[in-house]
């Protein structure tokens, strides 16, 4: 793993410890994502009676990515556990009969409101509420997805937005915002 990821993990750990040692209570929520690459080189020789009978050399390269969320409660929270801040107050529509997309000014205002949120989970919630009664172009769906970091939330928004997209024939372009092949396959299943 690279040093910046390790530094981020160590910083996050000490930040959480610092918050826990403070008086009061609360919750620390966060998300992490990143990419990694490993390489390994090795050689092997098999000998019999001092003679080399077989040798093998290998060079391997592996790469991948990860994404994860975390939430840490600290202190003696008296917060009512039945409270659900993730409840969407607006009734979300499954799909719309779309013939024209929203204008660019309105779209830019929607993007600005989504960008105000810190966490992808909150960005998704706001994005769904704001485009609930709107029709979008595939490029606008992709632009909103780019505001999020984690594929999980990007895919969920794409599934929601597909039913209000005017140019479904271009919907494949939203895959370009995704990191994982499994996420891309979920998008392909929509069209």
N, C-alpha and C positions, 0 to 999 in steps of 0.2 A: 504494500500500500504506500501511497505517496505521503510525504511529510505534511502537506496541507490538510489531508483528511485526518491524520493522526492528531495534528494540532487542534482541529475543530472538535474532535471527540474529547480531547483532554480539556479544552476550554469549556465545552458543554458540561462535562462532569463537574468541574470546579464551580461553574455558575450555579448548577443545581444544588451542590453542597452549600454554597454561600446562601442561597435562598432558603434552604431548609434551616440553617442556623439562625435566620432572622426570626424575630417574633412575629406572630400573626399566622395566617394560613392562606392557602391559595393553591393554584394549579399551574404548573409549567407545561406548556404544550410545545411540541416542535416537530420538525420533519427533517430527515437527512436523505440525501441521495447522492450518488456519485458513480464513478466508473473505476475499474481496476484493470491492471494488466500484469501478468506474471510471465516470466520466461525461465526456462530451465535447460541447461545443457549438461549432458553426462556421457561418459563413455564406459564401456564394459569390455573386458577381455577375459575369455575363458582359457585356462591353461591346463595341459595335461603333460606330466613328466617334463615340466619346464618349457614346453612348446606352446605357443599361442595357437589354439585350434579354432577359436571363433572370436570375433570382436564386433561390437555394435556401438554406434554413436547416435545420440538422439538430441534433437533440438526441438523443444516444445514451446509454444506460446499460447497462453490462454488469456481471454479477456471477458469481461462481463460488466454488469451494472447492478446497482441495488437501490432500493428506496424503502424507507421505513418511517413510521410516525411514532411519537412517544408522548406520554402524558404522565406527569409526576405530581401527585397531591402532597402537600406538606402542611404541617401544623394541625391544629384541632379545628377543622372546618365544621361550622355549624350550618353550612349550606344545605338546603333541602335536596336530597339526592333524587327526588322525583322531578326536579326542574330539568328541562331539556332545552338547552340553548340552540340545539340543532333543528328544532321544529321550524319548518317552513310555513309561515302564516298564509301565504298565497296558495290557492289551490292550483297546482300545476296541471297544465293541459298536456295530453298525450301527443297530439299533433294538430296542426292547423292546415287549412286549405290556403296555401300560399301562391301568390302570383307575382308579387314584387317584394323586394327586400327593403329594410329600413334605410333611410338616407344616411350618408356618411357622418353628418353632424351628430345625429342621435346615436349612431354606433360609437363614435369617439367618446361621447358622454358615458355610455354604458361601459366601455373599456376603462375609462378613468375611475369609475366607481368600483369596478372589480379590482383594479390595481391598488386601491386604498387598503384592501385586506391583506393581511400578512400570510395567513395559512391557506393552503390549497383547498382545504375543506370549506373554509369561509368563502373563498373565491367562487367555488362551485355553487354554493348556496345562493350567493348574490347573483351570479351569472344566470342561474335558472330563473330566479324571480324577475330579473330585468328583461330577459328575452321571452318570458312566458307567453306573451301575446304578440310577439314580433316574428317576422319572417326574415331569414338570413340567407346570404350567399355562402357557398362552401368556403370561400376565402375568409369570410367574417368568422365562421365557426373556427377555422384554423387559427385566426388571430386571437380569439378568446382562449383557445387551448394553449397557445404559446405563453399566456400570462400565468399558467400553472406549471409547476415543476414535476409533479409526479404523474406517471402514466395512468394510474388508477383513477384520478380525478379527471384527467383529459378524456379518457375513454367514456366515463360516465356522462360528461358534458356532451361529447359527440353523439352518444346514443340518444340523449334528450333532444339535441338540436336537429337530428336527422329528420324528425317529423315536422320541422318548420323550415326546412331548407328548400329554396326554390330551384336550385340547379343540382339535383341529386346525381346527375351524370358526372359532375366534377367532384363528388364527395371523396373520392380516393385521395385527393390532395391533403386531406387532414391527417393522413397516416404519416406524413413527413414530420409532424410535430412530436411523434412518439419515439421512444428509445427501444422498446422491447418488441420482438417479433410476435410474441403472444398477444400483445396489445394491438398490433397492426392486424392480426387475424380477427380480432373481435370487431374491428372497424369493417373489414372486408365482409363479414357476415351480415352487415346492414344493407348492402346494395347488391 
